[in-house]
Amino acid sequence: MARSGDGCVAFANRLRKNVRIWRVWARRSGVTCYRVYDADLPDYAVAIDRYERFVVVQEYEAPSEIDPRKAARRLQDVAGIVPELLEVKPADLS
């Protein structure tokens, strides 16, 4: 899992918690499509949606004061963490 700092660890921990909670809810409810994460942490302003075996990551526009290179690194961190924690193939992530 690619990690570039403490923020990345915080993101991974939050996503792990959300996955655990929403996976149980989805199974009990018979739901196969749901949002796992929605910009819970300001440094990782993305929405992560599960559509059966596929996962879609959408990035919210970063504020103008955020360095675009830093935002790009964070998105790379997300792309490295999501397949592992949601147990999907990287090819099933878009």
WORAMO-V293005 format. One line per field, one symbol per residue. psi: psi as a letter, one per 20 degrees, with the letter a starting at -180 (. if undefined). burial: I if it has 24 or more other ideal C-beta (glycine too) atoms within 12 Angstrom, else O. Layout:
psi=???
burial=???
This chain:
psi=pppjahhhggggggggggggghggggghikpiprphpmlhphimmqpoppndiqpppppqpqqhipphhgghgghggghhgghghjlqqhijp.
burial=OOOIOOOIOOIIOIIIOIIOOIOOOOOOOOOOOIIIIOIOIOIIIIOIIIOOOOIIIOOOOOOOOOOOOOIOIIIOIIIOIIIOIIOIOOOOIO
